[in-house]
Amino acid sequence: MPEKYRKELNYCGTISGRDENKIEKCGFTVEKENDVPYFAEARLTLICKKLYAKELSEDGFIEKKYVDTFYSDKDWHVMYIAEIEKVLVE
């Protein structure tokens, strides 16, 4: 995303989408490429096919300090492995 969206991107990176519609609040335009959503404001978009998904867990962390720092509520992220199928460039 261009520099002018820094504030919105920071907001998206710190607020959970479970709590509110952060995309709508930031005013980003959602477009689709073969039913895959992306932001029209992006300079670069990777259209990917998911190949593998696995929920993170405490036993997988080598650096245990990150468990308490980022997952004190045990609300684990999902890790994906994906294949890039298409690259969209502004």
C-alpha positions as CSV (number, residue, x, y, z in Angstrom):
1,M,0.0,0.0,0.0
2,P,1.2,3.5,-0.6
3,E,2.6,5.5,2.3
4,K,-0.6,7.6,2.6
5,Y,-2.3,4.5,4.0
6,R,0.1,4.0,6.9
7,K,-2.4,5.1,9.5
8,E,-5.1,2.7,8.2
9,L,-2.7,-0.2,7.9
10,N,-1.4,0.3,11.4
11,Y,-5.0,0.3,12.6
12,C,-5.7,-2.9,10.7
13,G,-2.6,-4.6,12.2
14,T,-3.6,-3.7,15.8
15,I,-7.4,-4.2,15.9
16,S,-9.1,-7.6,15.6
17,G,-11.6,-8.1,12.9
18,R,-13.7,-10.0,15.4
19,D,-14.5,-6.8,17.2
20,E,-15.5,-4.6,14.3
21,N,-15.4,-4.3,10.5
22,K,-12.0,-2.7,10.3
23,I,-11.9,-2.8,6.4
24,E,-15.1,-0.7,6.2
25,K,-13.8,1.6,8.9
26,C,-10.6,2.2,7.0
27,G,-12.5,2.9,3.8
28,F,-10.6,0.4,1.6
29,T,-12.2,-0.6,-1.6
30,V,-12.6,-4.4,-1.9
31,E,-12.3,-5.8,-5.5
32,K,-12.1,-9.4,-6.6
33,E,-10.0,-11.4,-9.0
34,N,-11.6,-14.8,-9.7
35,D,-13.6,-14.5,-6.5
36,V,-10.5,-13.6,-4.4
37,P,-10.9,-10.3,-2.6
38,Y,-8.1,-7.7,-2.5
39,F,-7.8,-4.0,-1.8
40,A,-7.9,-1.8,-4.9
41,E,-5.6,0.7,-3.1
42,A,-2.8,-1.9,-3.0
43,R,0.3,-1.5,-5.2
44,L,0.9,-5.2,-5.2
45,T,-1.5,-8.1,-4.7
46,L,-0.6,-11.8,-4.6
47,I,-3.5,-14.1,-5.6
48,C,-2.7,-17.4,-3.9
49,K,-4.1,-20.9,-3.6
50,K,-4.0,-22.3,-0.1
51,L,-2.2,-25.6,0.1
52,Y,-1.9,-26.2,3.9
53,A,-3.4,-24.7,7.0
54,K,-2.5,-25.4,10.6
55,E,-3.4,-23.6,13.8
56,L,-0.4,-22.5,15.8
57,S,0.0,-24.1,19.3
58,E,2.1,-23.5,22.4
59,D,4.2,-26.6,21.9
60,G,5.4,-25.4,18.5
61,F,7.1,-22.2,19.9
62,I,10.8,-22.4,20.3
63,E,10.9,-19.0,21.9
64,K,8.3,-19.5,24.7
65,K,8.3,-15.8,25.6
66,Y,6.1,-15.1,22.5
67,V,3.3,-17.4,23.9
68,D,2.7,-15.1,26.8
69,T,3.4,-11.9,24.8
70,F,1.1,-12.6,21.9
71,Y,-1.1,-15.5,22.9
72,S,-2.0,-15.0,26.5
73,D,-5.6,-15.7,25.7
74,K,-4.6,-18.8,23.7
75,D,-6.3,-17.3,20.6
76,W,-3.9,-18.9,18.1
77,H,-3.4,-17.7,14.6
78,V,-3.6,-20.1,11.6
79,M,-0.4,-20.5,9.6
80,Y,-0.9,-21.1,5.8
81,I,1.3,-22.4,3.1
82,A,0.2,-21.1,-0.3
83,E,1.1,-21.2,-4.0
84,I,1.2,-17.8,-5.8
85,E,-1.1,-18.1,-8.8
86,K,-1.1,-14.5,-10.0
87,V,0.5,-11.2,-9.2
88,L,-1.4,-7.9,-9.7
89,V,0.7,-4.7,-9.9
90,E,-0.7,-1.2,-9.9
